[in-house]
Amino acid sequence: MGRRPKLSDEQIQQLVRCYQDGDSMRTLARRFGVHRETIGRKLRQAGVAIRAT
């Protein structure tokens, strides 16, 4: 038994859209209640190019 995912597939799709629309990883982390690293990992897994800071 593993941990239950904090982000649903629908939430991941939403965060990808928001990131592509210009929101920062920090903003998304606050909005979704997860760490910035989690946001970055989910974006990379979805094939999204990460912007330079």
C-alpha positions in Angstrom: 0.0 0.0 0.0 1.5 3.3 -1.1 0.5 6.8 -0.1 -2.6 8.3 -1.7 -1.7 10.9 -4.3 -2.2 14.5 -3.1 -3.1 15.7 -6.6 -5.8 14.1 -8.7 -5.4 13.7 -12.5 -7.8 16.6 -12.9 -5.8 18.8 -10.6 -2.6 18.0 -12.5 -4.3 19.0 -15.8 -5.4 22.2 -14.1 -2.0 23.0 -12.8 -0.4 22.4 -16.2 -2.9 24.8 -17.8 -2.2 27.4 -15.1 1.5 27.1 -15.5 1.3 27.4 -19.2 -0.8 30.5 -18.7 1.9 32.1 -16.7 1.4 31.1 -13.0 4.6 30.4 -11.1 5.4 27.0 -9.5 5.4 28.8 -6.1 1.9 30.2 -6.8 0.6 26.8 -7.9 2.2 25.1 -4.8 0.3 27.5 -2.5 -2.9 27.0 -4.5 -2.8 23.2 -4.4 -1.3 22.9 -1.0 1.9 21.0 -2.0 5.6 21.7 -2.2 7.1 23.5 -5.2 9.2 20.4 -5.9 5.9 18.4 -6.2 4.6 20.9 -8.8 7.9 20.8 -10.8 7.9 17.0 -10.7 4.3 16.8 -11.9 4.9 19.3 -14.7 8.0 17.4 -15.9 6.1 14.1 -15.8 3.4 15.8 -18.0 6.1 16.8 -20.5 5.9 20.5 -19.7 9.1 22.6 -20.2 10.0 24.3 -17.0 10.7 28.1 -17.4 13.9 29.6 -16.1 13.5 31.4 -12.8 
